[in-house]
Amino acid sequence: MSIGVDLHKTQFTICMLSEDRKIIKFDEYPARNEGYEAFIKKINFFDRK
């Protein structure tokens, strides 16, 4: 899996790609603690699969 992150002042956008380059997840999060925590939870969820 590959993850791309586009970070801005107020939000950040992530795109997760599978090994065969298909989009698994595309999300936006606020660039604040709750956004970073939600992103980390999402990564941990996919890491367990």
PDB file of N, CA, C and O in Angstrom, chain B, residues numbered from 101:
ATOM      1  N   MET B 101       0.848  -1.165   0.000  1.00  0.00           N
ATOM      2  CA  MET B 101       0.000   0.000   0.000  1.00  0.00           C
ATOM      3  C   MET B 101       0.897   1.233   0.000  1.00  0.00           C
ATOM      4  O   MET B 101       1.943   1.257   0.649  1.00  0.00           O
ATOM      5  N   SER B 102       0.470   2.254  -0.739  1.00  0.00           N
ATOM      6  CA  SER B 102       1.154   3.547  -0.765  1.00  0.00           C
ATOM      7  C   SER B 102       0.178   4.614  -0.290  1.00  0.00           C
ATOM      8  O   SER B 102      -1.026   4.515  -0.524  1.00  0.00           O
ATOM      9  N   ILE B 103       0.709   5.635   0.380  1.00  0.00           N
ATOM     10  CA  ILE B 103      -0.122   6.725   0.872  1.00  0.00           C
ATOM     11  C   ILE B 103       0.494   8.044   0.439  1.00  0.00           C
ATOM     12  O   ILE B 103       1.678   8.293   0.666  1.00  0.00           O
ATOM     13  N   GLY B 104      -0.321   8.890  -0.188  1.00  0.00           N
ATOM     14  CA  GLY B 104       0.095  10.237  -0.550  1.00  0.00           C
ATOM     15  C   GLY B 104      -0.648  11.230   0.335  1.00  0.00           C
ATOM     16  O   GLY B 104      -1.831  11.046   0.622  1.00  0.00           O
ATOM     17  N   VAL B 105       0.043  12.279   0.765  1.00  0.00           N
ATOM     18  CA  VAL B 105      -0.564  13.290   1.645  1.00  0.00           C
ATOM     19  C   VAL B 105      -0.297  14.665   1.060  1.00  0.00           C
ATOM     20  O   VAL B 105       0.839  14.999   0.724  1.00  0.00           O
ATOM     21  N   ASP B 106      -1.360  15.463   0.940  1.00  0.00           N
ATOM     22  CA  ASP B 106      -1.255  16.849   0.481  1.00  0.00           C
ATOM     23  C   ASP B 106      -1.657  17.727   1.655  1.00  0.00           C
ATOM     24  O   ASP B 106      -2.838  17.817   1.991  1.00  0.00           O
ATOM     25  N   LEU B 107      -0.676  18.377   2.282  1.00  0.00           N
ATOM     26  CA  LEU B 107      -0.896  19.130   3.516  1.00  0.00           C
ATOM     27  C   LEU B 107      -1.068  20.621   3.232  1.00  0.00           C
ATOM     28  O   LEU B 107      -0.272  21.223   2.512  1.00  0.00           O
ATOM     29  N   HIS B 108      -2.115  21.204   3.807  1.00  0.00           N
ATOM     30  CA  HIS B 108      -2.405  22.638   3.704  1.00  0.00           C
ATOM     31  C   HIS B 108      -2.540  23.204   5.120  1.00  0.00           C
ATOM     32  O   HIS B 108      -2.459  22.464   6.100  1.00  0.00           O
ATOM     33  N   LYS B 109      -2.741  24.497   5.218  1.00  0.00           N
ATOM     34  CA  LYS B 109      -2.861  25.122   6.543  1.00  0.00           C
ATOM     35  C   LYS B 109      -4.076  24.622   7.320  1.00  0.00           C
ATOM     36  O   LYS B 109      -3.978  24.382   8.523  1.00  0.00           O
ATOM     37  N   THR B 110      -5.218  24.461   6.653  1.00  0.00           N
ATOM     38  CA  THR B 110      -6.447  24.128   7.370  1.00  0.00           C
ATOM     39  C   THR B 110      -6.900  22.685   7.213  1.00  0.00           C
ATOM     40  O   THR B 110      -7.726  22.217   7.997  1.00  0.00           O
ATOM     41  N   GLN B 111      -6.384  21.969   6.223  1.00  0.00           N
ATOM     42  CA  GLN B 111      -6.797  20.584   6.006  1.00  0.00           C
ATOM     43  C   GLN B 111      -5.696  19.835   5.274  1.00  0.00           C
ATOM     44  O   GLN B 111      -4.770  20.431   4.723  1.00  0.00           O
ATOM     45  N   PHE B 112      -5.821  18.489   5.284  1.00  0.00           N
ATOM     46  CA  PHE B 112      -4.923  17.685   4.475  1.00  0.00           C
ATOM     47  C   PHE B 112      -5.715  16.585   3.792  1.00  0.00           C
ATOM     48  O   PHE B 112      -6.695  16.075   4.336  1.00  0.00           O
ATOM     49  N   THR B 113      -5.281  16.229   2.604  1.00  0.00           N
ATOM     50  CA  THR B 113      -5.939  15.234   1.787  1.00  0.00           C
ATOM     51  C   THR B 113      -5.021  14.028   1.675  1.00  0.00           C
ATOM     52  O   THR B 113      -3.814  14.170   1.476  1.00  0.00           O
ATOM     53  N   ILE B 114      -5.601  12.842   1.804  1.00  0.00           N
ATOM     54  CA  ILE B 114      -4.800  11.619   1.670  1.00  0.00           C
ATOM     55  C   ILE B 114      -5.400  10.742   0.575  1.00  0.00           C
ATOM     56  O   ILE B 114      -6.605  10.759   0.323  1.00  0.00           O
ATOM     57  N   CYS B 115      -4.523   9.977  -0.064  1.00  0.00           N
ATOM     58  CA  CYS B 115      -4.949   8.993  -1.043  1.00  0.00           C
ATOM     59  C   CYS B 115      -4.158   7.720  -0.780  1.00  0.00           C
ATOM     60  O   CYS B 115      -2.928   7.725  -0.815  1.00  0.00           O
ATOM     61  N   MET B 116      -4.872   6.631  -0.517  1.00  0.00           N
ATOM     62  CA  MET B 116      -4.237   5.333  -0.297  1.00  0.00           C
ATOM     63  C   MET B 116      -4.410   4.494  -1.547  1.00  0.00           C
ATOM     64  O   MET B 116      -5.515   4.369  -2.074  1.00  0.00           O
ATOM     65  N   LEU B 117      -3.295   3.911  -2.027  1.00  0.00           N
ATOM     66  CA  LEU B 117      -3.322   3.068  -3.212  1.00  0.00           C
ATOM     67  C   LEU B 117      -2.914   1.646  -2.859  1.00  0.00           C
ATOM     68  O   LEU B 117      -2.021   1.431  -2.040  1.00  0.00           O
ATOM     69  N   SER B 118      -3.574   0.678  -3.484  1.00  0.00           N
ATOM     70  CA  SER B 118      -3.203  -0.727  -3.304  1.00  0.00           C
ATOM     71  C   SER B 118      -1.935  -1.006  -4.110  1.00  0.00           C
ATOM     72  O   SER B 118      -1.456  -0.149  -4.854  1.00  0.00           O
ATOM     73  N   GLU B 119      -1.404  -2.206  -3.953  1.00  0.00           N
ATOM     74  CA  GLU B 119      -0.192  -2.609  -4.681  1.00  0.00           C
ATOM     75  C   GLU B 119      -0.393  -2.538  -6.190  1.00  0.00           C
ATOM     76  O   GLU B 119       0.552  -2.269  -6.931  1.00  0.00           O
ATOM     77  N   ASP B 120      -1.627  -2.780  -6.650  1.00  0.00           N
ATOM     78  CA  ASP B 120      -1.889  -2.699  -8.084  1.00  0.00           C
ATOM     79  C   ASP B 120      -2.367  -1.308  -8.511  1.00  0.00           C
ATOM     80  O   ASP B 120      -2.961  -1.142  -9.576  1.00  0.00           O
ATOM     81  N   ARG B 121      -2.095  -0.309  -7.657  1.00  0.00           N
ATOM     82  CA  ARG B 121      -2.297   1.120  -7.930  1.00  0.00           C
ATOM     83  C   ARG B 121      -3.770   1.533  -8.018  1.00  0.00           C
ATOM     84  O   ARG B 121      -4.090   2.523  -8.676  1.00  0.00           O
ATOM     85  N   LYS B 122      -4.657   0.800  -7.375  1.00  0.00           N
ATOM     86  CA  LYS B 122      -6.070   1.183  -7.320  1.00  0.00           C
ATOM     87  C   LYS B 122      -6.318   1.962  -6.036  1.00  0.00           C
ATOM     88  O   LYS B 122      -5.730   1.665  -4.996  1.00  0.00           O
ATOM     89  N   ILE B 123      -7.195   2.962  -6.115  1.00  0.00           N
ATOM     90  CA  ILE B 123      -7.499   3.794  -4.953  1.00  0.00           C
ATOM     91  C   ILE B 123      -8.284   2.983  -3.929  1.00  0.00           C
ATOM     92  O   ILE B 123      -9.348   2.439  -4.224  1.00  0.00           O
ATOM     93  N   ILE B 124      -7.737   2.916  -2.726  1.00  0.00           N
ATOM     94  CA  ILE B 124      -8.403   2.255  -1.605  1.00  0.00           C
ATOM     95  C   ILE B 124      -9.238   3.280  -0.839  1.00  0.00           C
ATOM     96  O   ILE B 124     -10.381   3.013  -0.471  1.00  0.00           O
ATOM     97  N   LYS B 125      -8.661   4.442  -0.608  1.00  0.00           N
ATOM     98  CA  LYS B 125      -9.314   5.473   0.198  1.00  0.00           C
ATOM     99  C   LYS B 125      -8.831   6.837  -0.244  1.00  0.00           C
ATOM    100  O   LYS B 125      -7.650   7.020  -0.540  1.00  0.00           O
ATOM    101  N   PHE B 126      -9.739   7.792  -0.288  1.00  0.00           N
ATOM    102  CA  PHE B 126      -9.420   9.182  -0.601  1.00  0.00           C
ATOM    103  C   PHE B 126     -10.211  10.021   0.386  1.00  0.00           C
ATOM    104  O   PHE B 126     -11.441  10.030   0.339  1.00  0.00           O
ATOM    105  N   ASP B 127      -9.530  10.725   1.279  1.00  0.00           N
ATOM    106  CA  ASP B 127     -10.202  11.472   2.348  1.00  0.00           C
ATOM    107  C   ASP B 127      -9.553  12.826   2.584  1.00  0.00           C
ATOM    108  O   ASP B 127      -8.404  13.063   2.214  1.00  0.00           O
ATOM    109  N   GLU B 128     -10.323  13.706   3.211  1.00  0.00           N
ATOM    110  CA  GLU B 128      -9.805  14.985   3.701  1.00  0.00           C
ATOM    111  C   GLU B 128     -10.010  15.035   5.206  1.00  0.00           C
ATOM    112  O   GLU B 128     -11.019  14.558   5.726  1.00  0.00           O
ATOM    113  N   TYR B 129      -9.041  15.620   5.895  1.00  0.00           N
ATOM    114  CA  TYR B 129      -9.078  15.756   7.349  1.00  0.00           C
ATOM    115  C   TYR B 129      -8.710  17.182   7.719  1.00  0.00           C
ATOM    116  O   TYR B 129      -7.968  17.832   6.982  1.00  0.00           O
ATOM    117  N   PRO B 130      -9.211  17.687   8.846  1.00  0.00           N
ATOM    118  CA  PRO B 130      -8.764  19.002   9.312  1.00  0.00           C
ATOM    119  C   PRO B 130      -7.314  18.922   9.785  1.00  0.00           C
ATOM    120  O   PRO B 130      -6.902  17.917  10.366  1.00  0.00           O
ATOM    121  N   ALA B 131      -6.558  19.959   9.542  1.00  0.00           N
ATOM    122  CA  ALA B 131      -5.146  20.009   9.970  1.00  0.00           C
ATOM    123  C   ALA B 131      -5.082  20.444  11.437  1.00  0.00           C
ATOM    124  O   ALA B 131      -4.500  21.472  11.782  1.00  0.00           O
ATOM    125  N   ARG B 132      -5.697  19.629  12.272  1.00  0.00           N
ATOM    126  CA  ARG B 132      -5.703  19.829  13.725  1.00  0.00           C
ATOM    127  C   ARG B 132      -5.532  18.461  14.370  1.00  0.00           C
ATOM    128  O   ARG B 132      -5.562  17.437  13.687  1.00  0.00           O
ATOM    129  N   ASN B 133      -5.357  18.448  15.663  1.00  0.00           N
ATOM    130  CA  ASN B 133      -5.112  17.188  16.373  1.00  0.00           C
ATOM    131  C   ASN B 133      -6.146  16.113  16.059  1.00  0.00           C
ATOM    132  O   ASN B 133      -5.781  14.958  15.843  1.00  0.00           O
ATOM    133  N   GLU B 134      -7.436  16.472  16.029  1.00  0.00           N
ATOM    134  CA  GLU B 134      -8.462  15.452  15.783  1.00  0.00           C
ATOM    135  C   GLU B 134      -8.345  14.881  14.361  1.00  0.00           C
ATOM    136  O   GLU B 134      -8.638  13.706  14.145  1.00  0.00           O
ATOM    137  N   GLY B 135      -7.925  15.689  13.407  1.00  0.00           N
ATOM    138  CA  GLY B 135      -7.720  15.195  12.044  1.00  0.00           C
ATOM    139  C   GLY B 135      -6.542  14.247  11.965  1.00  0.00           C
ATOM    140  O   GLY B 135      -6.623  13.207  11.312  1.00  0.00           O
ATOM    141  N   TYR B 136      -5.434  14.600  12.632  1.00  0.00           N
ATOM    142  CA  TYR B 136      -4.252  13.731  12.640  1.00  0.00           C
ATOM    143  C   TYR B 136      -4.562  12.406  13.331  1.00  0.00           C
ATOM    144  O   TYR B 136      -4.131  11.347  12.876  1.00  0.00           O
ATOM    145  N   GLU B 137      -5.312  12.470  14.431  1.00  0.00           N
ATOM    146  CA  GLU B 137      -5.665  11.250  15.165  1.00  0.00           C
ATOM    147  C   GLU B 137      -6.575  10.345  14.324  1.00  0.00           C
ATOM    148  O   GLU B 137      -6.408   9.125  14.325  1.00  0.00           O
ATOM    149  N   ALA B 138      -7.529  10.939  13.611  1.00  0.00           N
ATOM    150  CA  ALA B 138      -8.422  10.149  12.753  1.00  0.00           C
ATOM    151  C   ALA B 138      -7.627   9.482  11.628  1.00  0.00           C
ATOM    152  O   ALA B 138      -7.890   8.331  11.281  1.00  0.00           O
ATOM    153  N   PHE B 139      -6.669  10.192  11.066  1.00  0.00           N
ATOM    154  CA  PHE B 139      -5.825   9.640  10.009  1.00  0.00           C
ATOM    155  C   PHE B 139      -4.989   8.473  10.529  1.00  0.00           C
ATOM    156  O   PHE B 139      -4.876   7.446   9.860  1.00  0.00           O
ATOM    157  N   ILE B 140      -4.412   8.621  11.699  1.00  0.00           N
ATOM    158  CA  ILE B 140      -3.613   7.541  12.296  1.00  0.00           C
ATOM    159  C   ILE B 140      -4.483   6.311  12.558  1.00  0.00           C
ATOM    160  O   ILE B 140      -4.048   5.185  12.313  1.00  0.00           O
ATOM    161  N   LYS B 141      -5.703   6.512  13.052  1.00  0.00           N
ATOM    162  CA  LYS B 141      -6.614   5.384  13.264  1.00  0.00           C
ATOM    163  C   LYS B 141      -6.907   4.672  11.954  1.00  0.00           C
ATOM    164  O   LYS B 141      -6.965   3.443  11.909  1.00  0.00           O
ATOM    165  N   LYS B 142      -7.093   5.446  10.883  1.00  0.00           N
ATOM    166  CA  LYS B 142      -7.375   4.866   9.571  1.00  0.00           C
ATOM    167  C   LYS B 142      -6.191   4.032   9.089  1.00  0.00           C
ATOM    168  O   LYS B 142      -6.381   2.934   8.566  1.00  0.00           O
ATOM    169  N   ILE B 143      -4.983   4.539   9.258  1.00  0.00           N
ATOM    170  CA  ILE B 143      -3.787   3.797   8.848  1.00  0.00           C
ATOM    171  C   ILE B 143      -3.673   2.505   9.652  1.00  0.00           C
ATOM    172  O   ILE B 143      -3.382   1.450   9.088  1.00  0.00           O
ATOM    173  N   ASN B 144      -3.896   2.576  10.953  1.00  0.00           N
ATOM    174  CA  ASN B 144      -3.829   1.378  11.793  1.00  0.00           C
ATOM    175  C   ASN B 144      -4.867   0.347  11.376  1.00  0.00           C
ATOM    176  O   ASN B 144      -4.598  -0.854  11.412  1.00  0.00           O
ATOM    177  N   PHE B 145      -6.046   0.802  10.983  1.00  0.00           N
ATOM    178  CA  PHE B 145      -7.093  -0.109  10.530  1.00  0.00           C
ATOM    179  C   PHE B 145      -6.630  -0.861   9.288  1.00  0.00           C
ATOM    180  O   PHE B 145      -6.773  -2.081   9.220  1.00  0.00           O
ATOM    181  N   PHE B 146      -6.078  -0.154   8.309  1.00  0.00           N
ATOM    182  CA  PHE B 146      -5.629  -0.799   7.080  1.00  0.00           C
ATOM    183  C   PHE B 146      -4.380  -1.639   7.299  1.00  0.00           C
ATOM    184  O   PHE B 146      -4.154  -2.610   6.577  1.00  0.00           O
ATOM    185  N   ASP B 147      -3.575  -1.285   8.273  1.00  0.00           N
ATOM    186  CA  ASP B 147      -2.349  -2.036   8.558  1.00  0.00           C
ATOM    187  C   ASP B 147      -2.675  -3.422   9.110  1.00  0.00           C
ATOM    188  O   ASP B 147      -1.892  -4.355   8.932  1.00  0.00           O
ATOM    189  N   ARG B 148      -3.818  -3.567   9.776  1.00  0.00           N
ATOM    190  CA  ARG B 148      -4.213  -4.853  10.368  1.00  0.00           C
ATOM    191  C   ARG B 148      -4.763  -5.827   9.336  1.00  0.00           C
ATOM    192  O   ARG B 148      -4.835  -7.027   9.601  1.00  0.00           O
ATOM    193  N   LYS B 149      -5.153  -5.331   8.167  1.00  0.00           N
ATOM    194  CA  LYS B 149      -5.745  -6.203   7.144  1.00  0.00           C
ATOM    195  C   LYS B 149      -4.719  -7.083   6.499  1.00  0.00           C
ATOM    196  O   LYS B 149      -5.052  -7.875   5.618  1.00  0.00           O
TER     197      LYS B 149
END
